[in-house]
Amino acid sequence: MADRTTKERKLIALMVNDLGPGLGKKEMADLEGEVRALPDDRLDETLAERLNLHHSASEVALEQALLHVEEHAWSNPEGFTDAPDMSHEPRPEERQA
């Protein structure tokens, strides 16, 4: 049985895929908050609907369908790592003599 955290991540991945890569940090935080606020039964219903499963689909069918949902770097859609940008030429004081 897939745990709640996995289900939340998979639903967010599906939603981000639909919305596109232009989500900012605030939008992602809002989206994550909305998904986390869903009651367990509503989370399962929403996943079943998004995965084109019947509402009466078994937990096994849902889990099998979730295996095919790819999770990309949705928590960081711009590909930023929050690390300093080291792709620039070093400043004079950064250069080694």
Summary of the structure (lengths in Angstrom):
residues: 97
radius of gyration: 18.8
end to end distance: 59.1
largest distance: 69.7
contacts: 196
relative contact order: 0.16
helix: 53%
strand: 0%
